[in-house]
């Protein structure tokens, strides 16, 4: 029997084979790994080399399956795949292994020739085969492809590819970097952009020795799971695959040490939330013993905060969760205010009531010089948003994205009105979440100023920031006051703040420049471009919706969705118009029937307004369908057909989706047209927000999407999309 400890790691991509097995066979894989670590020479495991000069070895899992292992050193092995025994022994030359000279990671390559093994799966049956054409990558030399990190043993097969279906089949087996590079080139991304966006982020930090497998297995590019507990959780299906697998680009972002605040952007479904969760786990593993919840994980949406807690629990268990404060940003602000007893007995009302309250205040006071809508926005976005405490502060304040400029006299008038309005609210015993955020920010800023001197040094007494690290998901949704509060909660320094978000998905009117709020992310921003959620066909049409719009990067610059792509394939989305809203509801019913009228929670219907949602619910219930409305806390039940307004779909995803009511006047809202001439900047901001809502809704669909309208279609549906209904 072996007396020394044996290391057996599992290549993360091996879960592709493992998760296809039966529950009994998955259990056999875990049992095999346990036995192998205990004694790899156990005769029952039948460990042997595939051929005499190869590091590749096979071992018996059970009567049907064999484990493929790469022998790293004397007692160090890497499990790279689990295959049927016939697949392993029928062609001993099928598998190749190497160290990628770009990433320095170990790659094990399935060299099976391109055939028809998955074409039927990735190409819908109603799609005609693509005609033969010239090789897909004949404009690139072998040297160029290798410099991008393409796996050298696959070059001969790559040279033979002529259609997308063949490419998809090859990439189903290819190493991750090869997959990312070839798909980016196939999508038309320029060579230099692929080098910068795909290859450089995963390039090894040091020179790569192509023969040093012991060094290669320790690099981030060789993604492995090592401990029994994590493997048992994965193989026992306690985790979803996303909770185990991190793309090499994502892993580098998660494990990197940053000299200050860092931001990760990317389109919907690119794994930003996954990165945030794994970043929390990475930071928690490095905490000193006895630290009391020194990591904050926060987001704007209450539903998402609850989901983050559930997913972090699945990722690391109670031990990890106990070291992290997981709370939505408004609840965090409320906690700060309650600690200071600064809120009294006032009741918090939702921010969507602010305009209604201003209307009521102006009627009661007889003020007619200013519109309630303008005052409500100025109060929430500038005065509360920037945590302004005096008229002098307001006179000096910048008013980005507010459109109309104000004279000193006008600012004085507005300041006096907001002071009276605040007193009026206090007399009623209410305040808004924006006020709570502003008060919490001021309390935290004052606490920091009173207890620290220059550069955060203690001035009289021990100063302990609330958190050692702050991680923010959906960063684009937070207001300036939220950022000021968070900045005061963590001392500036390495790894202090880590943000994930996408301004293309901004559905609340919060526009900030982080550097002006003490959160300097310049030089520490990264972007994810690979979508894991939705198909290439849905993604292409969702990107069409965004045509012509320019979005900010949270720090005064611009950002776009260039290079954003998906490896998944499906049918083209459906676009159909109707003459009336009643006829459009008929289209909804017809589409549900074509999908088999599923009521298992896999289908959702998204509309612009609550009234339209009520109409759809009434119609579907009349047809005998189970309907579940999506409320502020998410769907009330997991089953049924889910129905809600566009705002409700943030953070959700469905196998199939219908977006209805995408008509001019509804998307974008008719009411914003009054700003077109009087306040062009506001008009552009409101229009952009409505476009983002439609984009978010469209990218909730995983497999199939249908978009309907009545009357005139939304101007966000370009001519090419609208003409689709005639095809």
C-alpha positions as CSV (number, residue, x, y, z in Angstrom):
1,X,0.0,0.0,0.0
2,X,1.1,3.5,-0.7
3,X,2.4,5.3,2.4
4,X,2.9,8.9,1.1
5,X,0.1,11.4,0.4
6,X,-1.1,11.6,-3.2
7,X,-2.4,14.8,-4.7
8,X,-5.3,14.4,-7.1
9,X,-6.7,17.6,-8.6
10,X,-9.6,17.9,-10.9
11,X,-9.6,20.1,-14.0
12,X,-12.7,22.3,-13.8
13,X,-13.7,21.5,-17.4
14,X,-13.9,17.8,-16.5
15,X,-17.3,18.6,-15.0
16,X,-18.6,18.7,-18.6
17,X,-18.2,14.9,-18.7
18,X,-19.1,14.3,-15.1
19,X,-22.4,16.2,-15.1
20,X,-23.7,14.1,-18.1
21,X,-23.5,10.9,-15.9
22,X,-26.2,9.3,-13.8
23,X,-26.3,10.1,-10.1
24,X,-24.9,6.6,-9.4
25,X,-22.0,7.2,-11.8
26,X,-21.3,10.7,-10.3
27,X,-21.1,9.0,-6.9
28,X,-18.6,6.5,-8.4
29,X,-16.4,9.3,-9.6
30,X,-16.2,10.8,-6.1
31,X,-15.5,7.4,-4.6
32,X,-12.8,6.8,-7.2
33,X,-11.1,10.1,-6.3
34,X,-11.2,9.3,-2.6
35,X,-9.6,5.9,-3.2
36,X,-7.0,7.2,-5.5
37,X,-5.8,9.8,-3.0
38,X,-5.6,7.1,-0.4
39,X,-3.7,4.6,-2.6
40,X,-3.2,5.1,-6.4
41,X,-1.6,1.6,-6.6
42,X,-4.8,-0.1,-5.5
43,X,-5.2,-3.0,-8.1
44,X,-8.9,-2.2,-8.4
45,X,-8.1,1.2,-9.9
46,X,-6.0,-0.3,-12.7
47,X,-3.9,2.8,-13.2
48,X,-1.8,2.6,-16.4
49,X,-0.3,4.8,-19.1
50,X,-2.2,5.2,-22.4
51,X,1.1,4.7,-24.2
52,X,4.7,4.3,-23.1
53,X,6.0,7.8,-23.7
54,X,2.9,9.7,-22.4
55,X,2.0,11.4,-19.2
56,X,-1.6,10.6,-19.9
57,X,-2.9,7.6,-17.9
58,X,-6.2,5.9,-17.4
59,X,-7.8,4.5,-14.2
60,X,-11.0,2.5,-13.6
61,X,-13.9,4.4,-12.1
62,X,-16.4,1.6,-12.5
63,X,-17.2,-1.1,-15.1
64,X,-18.3,1.5,-17.7
65,X,-16.2,4.6,-17.1
66,X,-12.5,5.5,-17.0
67,X,-10.7,8.5,-15.6
68,X,-8.1,10.2,-17.8
69,X,-5.3,11.5,-15.6
70,X,-2.2,13.6,-16.4
71,X,0.8,12.6,-14.3
72,X,2.4,15.8,-13.1
73,X,5.1,14.6,-10.8
74,X,5.8,11.5,-8.6
75,X,2.7,11.8,-6.4
76,X,0.7,14.6,-8.2
77,X,-2.0,13.8,-10.7
78,X,-4.6,15.9,-12.6
79,X,-8.0,14.4,-13.5
80,X,-8.7,15.8,-16.9
81,X,-11.8,13.9,-18.1
82,X,-14.2,11.0,-17.4
83,X,-14.9,8.9,-20.5
84,X,-16.7,5.7,-21.5
85,X,-14.1,2.9,-21.5
86,X,-14.5,2.2,-25.2
87,X,-13.9,5.9,-26.0
88,X,-10.6,5.8,-24.1
89,X,-9.1,2.6,-25.6
90,X,-10.4,2.5,-29.1
91,X,-8.1,5.3,-30.2
92,X,-5.1,5.8,-28.0
93,X,-3.8,8.7,-30.1
94,X,-7.0,10.7,-29.7
95,X,-5.8,12.8,-26.7
96,X,-3.0,15.4,-26.7
97,X,-1.6,17.4,-23.9
98,X,0.6,20.5,-23.7
99,X,1.4,23.7,-21.8
100,X,-0.1,26.7,-23.5
101,X,2.8,29.0,-24.2
102,X,0.6,32.1,-23.7
103,X,-1.3,31.3,-20.5
104,X,1.2,28.8,-19.1
105,X,-1.8,26.5,-18.2
106,X,-2.1,22.8,-19.0
107,X,-4.4,21.9,-21.9
108,X,-5.6,18.4,-22.6
109,X,-7.1,18.2,-26.1
110,X,-9.6,15.8,-27.6
111,X,-8.4,15.3,-31.1
112,X,-11.4,13.5,-32.5
113,X,-12.1,14.6,-36.1
114,X,-14.9,17.0,-36.7
115,X,-18.0,15.0,-37.5
116,X,-21.6,15.0,-36.7
117,X,-21.5,14.3,-33.0
118,X,-23.1,17.6,-31.9
119,X,-24.3,19.3,-35.1
120,X,-27.9,18.0,-34.5
121,X,-27.8,19.6,-31.0
122,X,-26.5,23.0,-31.8
123,X,-28.3,23.6,-35.1
124,X,-32.1,23.8,-34.8
125,X,-33.9,21.3,-37.0
126,X,-35.7,23.9,-39.0
127,X,-32.4,25.7,-40.0
128,X,-31.0,24.8,-43.4
129,X,-27.4,23.6,-43.5
130,X,-25.0,26.3,-44.4
131,X,-23.5,26.0,-47.9
132,X,-19.8,25.1,-48.1
133,X,-17.4,28.0,-48.4
134,X,-13.8,28.8,-48.1
135,X,-12.0,28.0,-44.8
136,X,-13.2,30.2,-42.0
137,X,-9.7,31.3,-40.8
138,X,-7.6,31.3,-44.0
139,X,-6.8,35.1,-43.6
140,X,-4.7,34.3,-40.5
141,X,-1.4,32.6,-40.4
142,X,-0.5,29.7,-38.1
143,X,1.9,32.1,-36.3
144,X,-0.9,34.6,-35.7
145,X,-3.2,32.0,-34.3
146,X,-0.6,30.7,-32.0
147,X,0.3,34.2,-30.8
148,X,-3.4,34.5,-29.8
149,X,-3.1,31.3,-27.8
150,X,-4.8,28.8,-30.0
151,X,-3.9,25.2,-29.2
152,X,-1.3,24.1,-31.6
153,X,-2.4,20.4,-32.0
154,X,-5.8,21.7,-33.3
155,X,-4.3,23.8,-36.1
156,X,-4.8,21.1,-38.8
157,X,-8.5,20.8,-37.9
158,X,-9.0,24.5,-37.7
159,X,-7.6,24.9,-41.2
160,X,-10.4,22.6,-42.5
161,X,-13.3,24.4,-41.0
162,X,-15.7,26.0,-43.5
163,X,-19.1,26.4,-41.8
164,X,-20.2,27.5,-38.4
165,X,-21.6,24.1,-37.4
166,X,-18.2,22.6,-37.8
167,X,-16.6,25.3,-35.7
168,X,-19.2,24.8,-32.9
169,X,-18.4,21.1,-32.9
170,X,-14.7,21.6,-32.6
171,X,-15.0,24.3,-29.9
172,X,-17.2,22.0,-27.8
173,X,-14.0,20.0,-27.1
174,X,-11.4,22.7,-27.5
175,X,-9.5,24.4,-24.6
176,X,-11.1,27.6,-23.3
177,X,-8.7,30.2,-24.8
178,X,-8.9,28.5,-28.3
179,X,-12.7,28.7,-28.0
180,X,-12.7,32.4,-27.1
181,X,-10.2,33.4,-29.7
182,X,-11.8,31.5,-32.6
183,X,-15.3,32.7,-31.8
184,X,-14.1,36.3,-31.5
185,X,-12.4,36.1,-34.9
186,X,-15.4,34.4,-36.4
187,X,-17.6,37.2,-35.1
188,X,-15.5,39.7,-37.0
189,X,-13.5,41.1,-34.1
190,X,-10.2,42.6,-35.5
191,X,-7.1,40.7,-34.7
192,X,-5.5,43.4,-32.5
193,X,-8.7,43.7,-30.5
194,X,-8.8,39.9,-29.9
195,X,-5.2,40.1,-28.8
196,X,-6.1,42.9,-26.3
197,X,-9.5,41.8,-25.1
198,X,-9.2,37.9,-25.1
199,X,-5.5,36.9,-25.0
200,X,-3.7,39.6,-23.0
201,X,-6.0,39.3,-19.9
202,X,-5.0,35.6,-19.4
203,X,-1.4,35.9,-20.5
204,X,1.0,34.4,-17.9
205,X,2.8,36.9,-15.7
206,X,6.2,35.2,-16.1
207,X,8.0,33.3,-19.0
208,X,6.5,29.9,-19.7
209,X,8.6,26.7,-19.7
210,X,6.6,24.3,-22.0
211,X,8.1,21.3,-20.1
212,X,7.5,22.4,-16.5
213,X,4.2,20.7,-15.6
214,X,4.7,21.2,-11.9
215,X,4.7,25.0,-12.4
216,X,1.9,24.9,-15.0
217,X,-0.5,23.1,-12.7
218,X,-0.1,25.8,-10.1
219,X,-1.0,28.7,-12.5
220,X,-4.5,30.2,-12.5
221,X,-4.9,29.1,-16.2
222,X,-4.9,25.5,-15.0
223,X,-8.2,25.7,-13.2
224,X,-8.6,22.9,-10.7
225,X,-10.6,21.9,-7.7
226,X,-8.5,20.2,-5.0
227,X,-10.4,19.5,-1.7
228,X,-12.8,16.7,-1.1
229,X,-15.6,18.9,0.3
230,X,-15.8,21.1,-2.8
231,X,-15.6,18.1,-5.1
232,X,-18.3,16.3,-3.2
233,X,-20.6,19.4,-3.4
234,X,-20.0,19.6,-7.1
235,X,-20.4,15.9,-7.9
236,X,-23.4,15.7,-5.6
237,X,-25.0,18.4,-7.7
238,X,-25.3,20.7,-4.6
239,X,-23.8,23.4,-6.9
240,X,-24.8,24.7,-10.2
241,X,-22.0,24.6,-12.7
242,X,-21.5,28.4,-12.5
243,X,-20.6,28.1,-8.8
244,X,-17.7,25.9,-9.7
245,X,-16.5,27.1,-13.0
246,X,-14.7,30.4,-13.5
247,X,-13.4,31.3,-16.9
248,X,-9.7,32.0,-16.8
249,X,-10.3,35.7,-17.4
250,X,-12.8,35.8,-14.5
251,X,-10.4,33.9,-12.2
252,X,-7.6,36.4,-12.8
253,X,-10.0,39.2,-11.9
254,X,-11.1,37.4,-8.8
255,X,-7.6,36.6,-7.5
256,X,-5.8,39.8,-8.5
257,X,-4.4,42.2,-5.9
258,X,-5.5,45.8,-6.6
259,X,-3.9,48.9,-5.3
260,X,-7.3,50.6,-4.8
261,X,-11.0,50.4,-6.0
262,X,-11.5,48.1,-9.1
263,X,-14.4,47.7,-11.4
264,X,-15.5,44.8,-13.6
265,X,-18.0,45.6,-16.4
266,X,-19.6,43.5,-19.1
267,X,-23.0,42.9,-20.8
268,X,-25.8,40.8,-19.4
269,X,-25.0,37.1,-18.6
270,X,-21.2,37.6,-18.7
271,X,-20.8,36.4,-15.1
272,X,-20.3,39.7,-13.2
273,X,-22.3,38.5,-10.2
274,X,-20.3,35.3,-10.3
275,X,-17.1,37.2,-10.2
276,X,-18.4,39.3,-7.3
277,X,-19.3,36.2,-5.3
278,X,-16.0,34.5,-5.9
279,X,-14.2,37.8,-5.1
280,X,-15.9,37.8,-1.7
281,X,-14.8,34.2,-1.1
282,X,-11.2,35.0,-2.2
283,X,-11.0,37.9,0.2
284,X,-12.6,35.9,3.0
285,X,-10.0,33.2,2.7
286,X,-7.3,35.8,3.4
287,X,-8.9,37.3,6.5
288,X,-7.2,37.0,9.8
289,X,-8.8,34.7,12.4
290,X,-11.4,36.4,14.6
291,X,-12.4,39.1,12.1
292,X,-16.0,40.1,12.7
293,X,-17.8,40.4,9.3
294,X,-15.1,42.6,7.8
295,X,-16.4,42.2,4.2
296,X,-19.5,44.0,2.9
297,X,-21.4,42.6,-0.1
298,X,-24.2,44.9,-1.2
299,X,-26.4,45.8,-4.1
300,X,-29.4,48.1,-4.8
301,X,-32.2,45.6,-5.4
302,X,-33.7,43.7,-2.4
303,X,-34.3,40.6,-4.5
304,X,-30.7,40.5,-5.7
305,X,-29.4,40.9,-2.1
306,X,-31.4,37.9,-1.0
307,X,-30.2,35.9,-4.0
308,X,-26.6,36.9,-3.3
309,X,-26.9,35.4,0.2
310,X,-28.4,32.2,-1.1
311,X,-25.7,31.8,-3.7
312,X,-22.8,32.7,-1.4
313,X,-24.1,30.1,1.1
314,X,-24.1,27.5,-1.7
315,X,-20.6,28.6,-2.7
316,X,-18.9,28.5,0.7
317,X,-21.4,27.4,3.4
318,X,-22.2,29.1,6.7
319,X,-18.5,29.6,7.6
320,X,-18.1,31.9,4.6
321,X,-21.4,33.7,5.0
322,X,-20.6,34.4,8.7
323,X,-17.7,36.5,7.6
324,X,-19.7,38.6,5.2
325,X,-22.3,41.3,5.8
326,X,-24.8,40.8,2.9
327,X,-27.4,43.6,2.8
328,X,-29.1,45.8,0.2
329,X,-27.7,49.3,0.2
330,X,-30.9,51.0,1.5
331,X,-31.1,48.6,4.4
332,X,-27.5,49.3,5.2
333,X,-28.2,53.1,5.2
334,X,-31.2,52.5,7.4
335,X,-29.1,50.5,9.9
336,X,-26.5,53.4,10.1
337,X,-29.3,55.9,10.8
338,X,-30.9,53.7,13.4
339,X,-27.6,53.2,15.2
340,X,-27.2,56.9,15.5
341,X,-30.9,57.3,16.5
342,X,-31.1,60.0,13.7
343,X,-34.4,59.0,12.2
344,X,-36.7,59.3,15.1
345,X,-40.0,57.6,14.5
346,X,-40.3,58.6,10.9
347,X,-41.7,56.1,8.4
348,X,-39.7,55.5,5.2
349,X,-41.7,55.9,2.0
350,X,-40.6,54.6,-1.4
351,X,-38.7,57.0,-3.7
352,X,-41.3,56.5,-6.5
353,X,-43.6,58.6,-4.3
354,X,-41.3,61.7,-4.3
355,X,-43.0,63.4,-7.3
356,X,-46.4,62.8,-5.7
357,X,-45.3,64.3,-2.4
358,X,-43.8,67.4,-4.2
359,X,-47.0,67.9,-6.1
360,X,-49.0,67.8,-2.8
361,X,-46.5,70.2,-1.1
362,X,-46.7,72.8,-3.9
363,X,-50.5,72.7,-3.9
364,X,-50.7,73.1,-0.2
365,X,-48.2,76.0,-0.2
366,X,-49.5,77.7,-3.4
367,X,-46.0,77.7,-4.9
368,X,-46.2,78.0,-8.8
369,X,-42.8,79.2,-9.9
370,X,-41.4,75.7,-10.3
371,X,-42.7,72.4,-11.6
372,X,-42.9,69.5,-9.1
373,X,-41.0,67.2,-11.5
374,X,-38.0,69.5,-11.8
375,X,-37.9,70.1,-8.0
376,X,-38.2,66.4,-7.2
377,X,-35.3,65.6,-9.5
378,X,-33.1,68.5,-8.3
379,X,-33.7,67.5,-4.7
380,X,-33.0,63.7,-5.1
381,X,-30.2,63.8,-7.6
382,X,-28.2,66.9,-6.6
383,X,-29.0,68.0,-3.1
384,X,-29.6,64.5,-1.5
385,X,-27.4,62.7,-4.1
386,X,-24.4,64.8,-3.4
387,X,-25.0,65.0,0.4
388,X,-25.2,68.8,0.3
389,X,-25.7,70.3,3.8
390,X,-25.9,74.0,3.1
391,X,-27.0,76.7,0.7
392,X,-23.3,77.4,0.1
393,X,-22.6,73.8,-0.8
394,X,-25.5,73.9,-3.3
395,X,-24.3,77.1,-4.9
396,X,-20.9,75.4,-5.6
397,X,-22.3,72.0,-6.6
398,X,-21.9,70.7,-10.2
399,X,-25.2,69.5,-11.7
400,X,-24.2,66.8,-14.2
401,X,-27.0,65.5,-16.5
402,X,-29.5,68.0,-15.2
403,X,-29.8,69.9,-18.5
404,X,-31.1,73.4,-17.6
405,X,-28.5,75.7,-16.0
406,X,-29.5,77.7,-12.9
407,X,-28.6,81.2,-11.8
408,X,-27.5,82.0,-8.2
409,X,-31.0,83.5,-7.5
410,X,-32.7,80.4,-8.8
411,X,-30.5,78.2,-6.7
412,X,-31.4,80.2,-3.7
413,X,-35.1,79.9,-4.4
414,X,-34.8,76.1,-4.9
415,X,-32.8,75.7,-1.7
416,X,-35.4,77.5,0.3
417,X,-38.2,75.3,-1.2
418,X,-36.3,72.1,-0.5
419,X,-35.8,73.2,3.2
420,X,-39.5,73.9,3.5
421,X,-40.3,70.6,1.8
422,X,-38.0,68.6,4.2
423,X,-39.7,70.2,7.2
424,X,-43.1,69.4,5.7
425,X,-42.2,65.8,5.3
426,X,-40.8,65.7,8.9
427,X,-44.1,67.1,10.2
428,X,-45.9,64.3,8.5
429,X,-43.6,61.7,10.1
430,X,-42.2,60.4,6.8
431,X,-38.9,60.5,4.8
432,X,-37.7,58.8,1.7
433,X,-35.0,56.2,1.1
434,X,-32.9,59.0,-0.7
435,X,-33.1,61.0,2.5
436,X,-32.0,58.0,4.6
437,X,-29.0,57.4,2.2
438,X,-28.1,61.1,2.5
439,X,-28.3,61.0,6.3
440,X,-26.3,57.8,6.5
441,X,-23.6,59.1,4.2
442,X,-23.2,62.3,6.3
443,X,-23.1,60.2,9.6
444,X,-20.4,57.9,8.1
445,X,-18.4,60.8,6.7
446,X,-18.5,62.7,10.0
447,X,-17.6,59.6,11.9
448,X,-14.5,59.1,9.7
449,X,-13.5,62.8,9.9
450,X,-13.8,62.9,13.7
451,X,-11.7,59.8,14.2
452,X,-9.0,60.1,11.6
453,X,-6.3,62.6,10.6
454,X,-4.3,63.0,7.5
455,X,-4.2,59.9,5.2
456,X,-6.7,58.0,7.5
457,X,-4.4,58.0,10.6
458,X,-6.0,57.8,14.0
459,X,-6.5,61.1,15.7
460,X,-7.2,60.6,19.4
461,X,-8.7,57.2,20.0
462,X,-8.7,54.0,18.0
463,X,-10.4,54.3,14.6
464,X,-11.7,51.1,13.1
465,X,-13.5,51.3,9.7
466,X,-16.7,49.3,9.5
467,X,-15.3,47.1,6.8
468,X,-12.0,45.8,5.5
469,X,-13.4,45.2,2.0
470,X,-16.5,46.3,0.2
471,X,-17.9,44.4,-2.8
472,X,-20.8,46.0,-4.8
473,X,-22.9,44.1,-7.4
474,X,-24.9,46.1,-10.0
475,X,-22.9,49.2,-9.2
476,X,-24.6,51.3,-11.9
477,X,-27.8,51.4,-9.7
478,X,-26.3,53.2,-6.7
479,X,-26.6,57.0,-6.1
480,X,-23.9,59.4,-5.2
481,X,-25.0,59.4,-1.6
482,X,-24.6,55.6,-1.5
483,X,-21.1,55.9,-2.8
484,X,-20.1,58.5,-0.3
485,X,-21.4,56.3,2.5
486,X,-19.5,53.3,1.2
487,X,-16.3,55.3,0.7
488,X,-16.5,56.3,4.4
489,X,-17.1,52.7,5.5
490,X,-13.8,51.3,4.3
491,X,-10.3,52.8,4.6
492,X,-8.6,53.6,1.3
493,X,-6.0,51.1,0.4
494,X,-5.3,47.8,-1.5
495,X,-8.4,45.8,-2.3
496,X,-10.7,48.2,-0.5
497,X,-13.6,48.3,-3.0
498,X,-14.5,45.9,-5.8
499,X,-17.4,46.8,-8.1
500,X,-19.3,44.9,-10.8
501,X,-21.9,46.5,-13.1
502,X,-23.0,47.5,-16.6
503,X,-24.3,51.0,-17.4
504,X,-26.2,49.6,-20.4
505,X,-28.5,48.0,-17.7
506,X,-29.0,51.2,-15.7
507,X,-32.8,51.4,-15.1
508,X,-32.7,53.9,-12.3
509,X,-31.9,57.6,-12.7
510,X,-28.5,57.4,-10.9
511,X,-25.7,59.0,-12.9
512,X,-22.4,59.3,-11.0
513,X,-18.7,60.0,-11.7
514,X,-16.9,57.7,-9.2
515,X,-13.7,59.6,-9.1
516,X,-15.5,62.7,-7.8
517,X,-16.8,60.6,-4.9
518,X,-13.4,59.3,-3.8
519,X,-13.7,56.0,-5.7
520,X,-10.9,56.1,-8.2
521,X,-11.1,53.1,-10.5
522,X,-9.0,54.5,-13.3
523,X,-6.4,51.9,-14.5
524,X,-8.3,49.2,-12.6
525,X,-11.2,48.6,-14.8
526,X,-11.8,45.3,-16.7
527,X,-14.6,44.1,-19.0
528,X,-16.2,40.7,-19.6
529,X,-17.4,40.0,-23.1
530,X,-18.6,36.3,-23.2
531,X,-22.3,35.8,-22.4
532,X,-23.2,32.5,-20.7
533,X,-26.9,33.1,-20.6
534,X,-28.5,33.7,-24.0
535,X,-28.0,32.5,-27.5
536,X,-26.1,34.3,-30.3
537,X,-29.4,35.0,-32.1
538,X,-31.1,36.6,-29.1
539,X,-27.9,38.5,-28.3
540,X,-27.6,39.9,-31.9
541,X,-31.1,41.3,-31.8
542,X,-30.7,42.7,-28.3
543,X,-27.6,44.6,-29.5
544,X,-29.6,46.0,-32.4
545,X,-31.9,47.5,-29.8
546,X,-28.9,49.5,-28.4
547,X,-27.9,50.9,-31.8
548,X,-27.0,54.6,-31.7
549,X,-26.8,55.0,-27.9
550,X,-23.7,56.1,-26.0
551,X,-23.3,54.9,-22.4
552,X,-20.9,56.1,-19.7
553,X,-18.4,54.0,-17.8
554,X,-19.2,55.4,-14.3
555,X,-16.2,57.6,-14.4
556,X,-16.7,60.3,-17.0
557,X,-15.7,58.2,-20.0
558,X,-17.7,56.1,-22.5
559,X,-18.1,52.4,-22.9
560,X,-19.8,50.1,-25.5
561,X,-20.6,46.4,-25.9
562,X,-17.9,45.8,-28.6
563,X,-16.7,42.2,-28.5
564,X,-19.8,41.1,-26.5
565,X,-20.6,37.5,-27.7
566,X,-22.1,34.2,-26.9
567,X,-21.1,30.6,-27.7
568,X,-24.7,29.3,-27.5
569,X,-26.9,28.8,-30.6
570,X,-30.7,28.7,-31.0
571,X,-33.6,29.9,-33.2
572,X,-34.1,33.5,-34.3
573,X,-36.3,35.7,-32.1
574,X,-39.9,36.3,-33.3
575,X,-41.0,39.9,-34.0
576,X,-44.7,40.5,-34.7
577,X,-47.0,43.5,-34.7
578,X,-50.8,43.7,-34.3
579,X,-53.4,46.4,-35.1
580,X,-54.8,46.7,-31.5
581,X,-53.9,45.8,-28.0
582,X,-56.6,43.2,-28.0
583,X,-55.1,41.6,-31.1
584,X,-51.7,41.7,-29.5
585,X,-53.0,39.7,-26.5
586,X,-54.2,37.1,-29.0
587,X,-50.6,36.9,-30.3
588,X,-49.4,36.3,-26.7
589,X,-51.8,33.4,-26.3
590,X,-50.9,32.0,-29.7
591,X,-47.2,32.1,-28.9
592,X,-47.7,30.4,-25.5
593,X,-49.7,27.6,-27.3
594,X,-46.9,27.1,-29.8
595,X,-44.6,26.6,-26.8
596,X,-47.0,24.0,-25.3
597,X,-48.5,26.5,-22.8
598,X,-45.9,25.6,-20.1
599,X,-46.7,26.6,-16.5
600,X,-43.6,25.4,-14.8
601,X,-42.0,28.8,-14.3
602,X,-39.8,28.6,-17.4
603,X,-41.8,31.2,-19.4
604,X,-42.4,34.9,-18.6
605,X,-44.2,37.8,-20.2
606,X,-42.8,41.3,-19.8
607,X,-44.8,44.5,-20.5
608,X,-44.1,48.2,-20.0
609,X,-46.9,49.1,-17.5
610,X,-48.9,47.7,-14.6
611,X,-52.2,48.2,-16.5
612,X,-50.9,46.1,-19.4
613,X,-49.8,43.4,-17.0
614,X,-53.3,43.4,-15.5
615,X,-54.8,43.0,-18.9
616,X,-52.6,40.1,-19.8
617,X,-53.2,38.4,-16.5
618,X,-57.0,38.7,-17.0
619,X,-56.8,37.2,-20.6
620,X,-54.5,34.3,-19.6
621,X,-56.7,33.4,-16.6
622,X,-59.7,33.4,-18.8
623,X,-57.9,30.8,-21.0
624,X,-57.3,28.6,-17.9
625,X,-53.6,29.3,-17.5
626,X,-51.8,29.6,-14.1
627,X,-50.4,33.1,-13.8
628,X,-48.0,34.4,-11.3
629,X,-47.3,38.1,-11.0
630,X,-43.8,39.3,-10.3
631,X,-43.9,41.7,-7.4
632,X,-41.2,43.9,-5.8
633,X,-39.8,40.8,-4.0
634,X,-39.8,38.6,-7.2
635,X,-42.3,36.0,-8.4
636,X,-44.7,34.9,-5.6
637,X,-44.4,31.3,-6.7
638,X,-41.9,29.4,-8.8
639,X,-44.5,27.8,-11.1
640,X,-47.0,29.3,-13.5
641,X,-46.5,31.8,-16.3
642,X,-44.6,34.8,-14.7
643,X,-45.9,38.3,-15.7
644,X,-44.5,41.6,-14.7
645,X,-43.3,45.1,-15.8
646,X,-39.9,45.6,-17.2
647,X,-38.5,46.9,-13.9
648,X,-39.3,43.6,-12.2
649,X,-37.1,41.5,-14.5
650,X,-33.8,42.7,-13.2
651,X,-31.8,39.7,-12.0
652,X,-34.2,37.1,-13.4
653,X,-33.9,34.8,-16.3
654,X,-36.2,32.4,-18.2
655,X,-36.0,29.7,-20.8
656,X,-38.6,31.5,-23.0
657,X,-39.8,35.1,-22.9
658,X,-42.4,37.3,-24.5
659,X,-41.9,41.1,-24.4
660,X,-45.3,42.7,-25.3
661,X,-46.5,46.2,-25.7
662,X,-43.3,47.4,-27.4
663,X,-45.1,50.2,-29.1
664,X,-44.2,53.8,-29.7
665,X,-45.6,55.8,-26.8
666,X,-45.1,52.9,-24.4
667,X,-41.4,52.2,-25.2
668,X,-40.2,54.9,-24.8
669,X,-42.8,56.5,-22.7
670,X,-44.9,59.2,-24.4
671,X,-44.5,61.6,-21.5
672,X,-40.8,62.1,-22.0
673,X,-41.4,63.8,-25.4
674,X,-42.2,67.1,-23.6
675,X,-38.5,67.4,-22.8
676,X,-37.3,67.0,-26.4
677,X,-37.1,70.8,-26.9
678,X,-37.3,72.3,-23.4
679,X,-34.6,70.0,-21.8
680,X,-32.8,67.9,-24.4
681,X,-30.3,66.4,-21.9
682,X,-33.1,65.1,-19.8
683,X,-35.0,63.8,-22.8
684,X,-31.9,61.9,-23.9
685,X,-31.4,60.5,-20.3
686,X,-35.0,59.3,-20.0
687,X,-35.0,57.8,-23.5
688,X,-31.7,56.0,-22.7
689,X,-33.2,54.6,-19.5
690,X,-36.2,53.2,-21.4
691,X,-33.9,51.7,-24.0
692,X,-31.9,50.0,-21.2
693,X,-35.2,48.6,-19.8
694,X,-36.0,46.9,-23.1
695,X,-32.4,45.6,-23.4
696,X,-32.5,44.1,-19.9
697,X,-35.8,42.5,-20.7
698,X,-34.6,41.0,-24.0
699,X,-31.4,39.5,-22.4
700,X,-33.4,37.7,-19.7
701,X,-34.3,35.1,-22.3
702,X,-32.0,32.0,-22.5
703,X,-33.4,30.0,-25.4
704,X,-36.4,31.7,-27.1
705,X,-37.6,35.3,-27.4
706,X,-40.8,36.8,-28.9
707,X,-41.3,40.6,-29.2
708,X,-44.8,42.0,-29.9
709,X,-46.3,45.4,-30.4
710,X,-49.6,47.0,-31.5
711,X,-50.0,50.1,-33.7
712,X,-46.6,51.7,-34.4
713,X,-43.6,49.7,-33.2
714,X,-41.1,51.3,-30.8
715,X,-38.4,53.3,-32.5
716,X,-35.9,51.1,-30.6
717,X,-36.9,48.2,-32.9
718,X,-34.8,49.0,-35.9
719,X,-36.1,48.5,-39.4
720,X,-34.4,45.2,-39.7
721,X,-36.1,43.8,-36.6
722,X,-39.6,45.1,-37.5
723,X,-39.2,43.7,-41.1
724,X,-38.6,40.2,-39.5
725,X,-42.4,39.8,-39.1
726,X,-42.8,39.7,-42.9
727,X,-40.2,36.9,-43.3
